[in-house]
C-alpha cells in the first residue's frame, strides 16, 4: 500500500484550452482545468450530476504535448499527485491552492460535441 500514497487518477473534460508558460531555462509548464462529474441526489431525492473542477499542472515534454494536442472539451485521463501551494493575493491575503501534478496523461476522445 505504500505505493498508493498521494496517488490520484481522474477522467474528465477540459474546461478551457491549456495555459502554457515557457521559462527562461527552457522548461515548459501547462495548467489545465479539468471537470469531473459524479451522480448526486437533491434534498427531495431527485437525481442530478455534481461537477467538480480540478487544476492540473503538467511539466516538461508532457506539457509540450498538452500545448500541441489538447483543447477545451477534450476528454482526458490523468494520473498524478495532489500538491498544495500557498500564495499572497492582490489584497495581501494568504491563500492555499490545491493542484494535481500530472505524471501521466491519456487522450480519450476528441473535442466534445456541443
N, C-alpha and C positions, 0 to 999 in steps of 0.2 A: 503493500500500500504506500510505501514511501514515494514511489514514482508518481503517485496521483496527487501529491500536494500542489496546491496552486495551479491547477490544470483546468482550462476552460475550453469547451467546444461549443460553437454556436453556428446555426444556419439561419440565414435571413436575407433580406433585400437591402441594398444600399439606398440611403435616403438622399444622397447627393453625390455628385462626382467627387473623386478623391481630391483632397487639398495636398499638394506636393510642394516640398521645400528641398532645395539643394544647398548644402552647407559649403563653406569655404574649403573644407578638407575633401570635398567631392562626394561625401556621403549623402544619400538621399533618404528622406522620410516622407511617408504618406499618412495622412489622417483620414479615416473613413467613418461614416455614420451608418450603423447597421441597425435595422429594425427586426426584432423577433416577435412572434405572436404566440399567445397561449390562450386556450379557452378559459372563460370565466363565467360566473353566474352573478346576476344582479341581486338586489335585496328581495325582489319578488320571484326569484328563481329563473328569470329569463336568461337565455344563453347570450353571450357576447364574446368578443375577441379583445383581449388586452394586449396592447403593443408596448414593448419595452425598447428603449433606444440605448445603444452601446457605442462608445467611442473606441475605435480601433486605431492603434499606432503600428505602422509597418516600416521596417528599416531595410536599407541596402538593396540588393538585387530584387528582392520581393517587392519593394516599394516601386522600383522601376517598372516591374510587370503590372502593378496596380495602375500606375500612371498611364500605361500604354493600352491596357485592355478593359479596365473597369469604368462603368458609368452608372449614373443614377438608375435604380430599378433592377440592376443585375442581382441575381441570387448567388450567394457565395456561402461556403462553409469555411470556418476558421478554427484554428487550434492555437492556444497561447496561454498566457498567464495574466492574472489581474495585477495591475500596477497602480500605485497611489502617488499623486503628485500634489504638492502644495504650491500656491502662488498668491500674490497680492493683487487684488483687482484695482481698477482705476480709482476707487474711492478709499483705498488703503486698507481694505478688509482682507484678512487671510481666508483663503478658500482651499478646499480639498477637491481634487479631481480624480475620478476613478476611470481607468482606461484598461483596455485589453491590449497587451503587447503581443502581436501575432508572430508565431513561429512558422506556421504553415497555412496555406490558403488554397482552396479548390473552387474554381468557377463552375457552378452547377448549370446555370442557364444563361441565355442571352437576356437582353433588356426585357423587363416585364411589360406585357401589353397594357395599354391604357394610358 
